[in-house]
Amino acid sequence: MKTEGKAKRRGTELEVETTFSDYKDVDGYMEPFSVEQGAKGMPQKQKMTFTKIEMNVPIDDSRFAVPAGADTSKAAPRADAGAAGDTKDGNKKVADAKADTAKSQAKVDANADAGKKPAPKATATKKKKGQ
């Protein structure tokens, strides 16, 4: 299988080709044991060959522990930080946002209607005798 895409290397964006090959069965999944990548149209390629691919290998939890002496004061805010607060407050914010969106849409609709000319009224005309 071959894929093409863009990659940034040393500050320059270039088109890249990646070719996956030498597929073998690994726990019921076909995995490529060879990957070749390089700039599109260029003969220079990087080739990686895998001798072993394992699925669902147990990993000791200590591998995910913060190293001793690491500065954790600049840690990124947690994604669920907002969920930790009062759910009523969270629901109110969602309701407020929906109300603001509805108000904005109503203004857009009103402005669109204001710009339209009224449809002409149909009037009946009587012909005078002798015309």
N, C-alpha and C positions, 0 to 999 in steps of 0.2 A: 504494500500500500504506500502511496506517495501523497504527501501533503505539501501545500505551498502557503506561505504566509509572510508577514513582515516581522522583523526583529530589529532591535536597536543594539548596535555594537559600537563601542567607543564613541558614543554620541551621534552615530550616523544610522539612519534607518535604511535597511536594505531588504530585498526580497530573499527569502530562504526556502530551500527545498529540503524536506525530510523524507527519507525512504525507510520504511519498516520492513524487515524480511526475516527469514529463518524462523517461521512460526512453529511453536511446539505446544503440546497440551500441558497445561499446568493446573491441576485440580479442576479440570473441566473447562478451563478458559484457554483460548488460543492466544499465546503471548509471543511478541517478537523478541527473538534473542539477538537480533542485529539491528542497529539503528545507524543510518548514515545521514549526515547533515552538512549543508554548505550553502554558499551564496548561489542563487539561481543563475544558471548558465556558466558557472565557473567550474573548472576541473578539480580544484582543491576541495576535498571533503573530509570531515571528521567522522570516523567510524567507531562505534562502541559495540562490543560483542559481550554478551552476558553468558556466563557458564552455568549460572544457577539462579532461578527465580523461585521464591517461596511465597506462599500466600498465608495470611493470618498467623504469622509467627508471634508467639507470646513475647511481650516486652515488659520488663520490670518497671514498675511505677517510678522508681528512683531516677530513671532516665528523664523524667519530666519535672523533677524537682528543681527549684531555683538554686543556682550555685551559691555556695557560701561567699559572703562578701559582695554579692551583686546588689546594685542600687535599684531598689524597687519603688523609690519615691516618684519616678517618672513613668510609672506604669500607665498604659492606655486605659481609659475608662471602660468599664465592663459594658458589654452590649445590652445586658439585661438590667442595667442600673435604673432605668425608668420603671421597669416592671416591679422593682422592689418596693416602690412607694405605694400609697393608698390607691387601690384599684378604682375607687369612686372618683378620685382626682384624675386618674388616667382616662376613665370613661368620659368625664366632663370635658377634658381636653379634646378628645375625639369628637364629641358632640359639638363643641364650639367650632372646631375646624370644619365640620360638615355644614354647620349653620352659616359660617363665613363663605363657604363655597357656594351655597345656595343663594345667598344675598348677592354675591358677585355675578352669578349667572343671571339673576333677575335684572340687575343693572344692565348687563350686556343685552339681554332680550329687550328691555325698555328702550335702550339707546338705538337698537336696531329698528324697533318699531317706529321710533320718533323720526328716523331718517326716511321712512317710506312715505310716499305720497298716498293720500287716501284714494281708494278706488272710485272712479267716476260713477256718479249716480245715474241710473237710467231714468230718463224723463219721457213721458208720452207727449207727443206733439199732435195737435189736431190740424188737419188741413182745412184751410178756409175754402169756402165754395168759390169756384171759379178758377182754381189753380190747377 
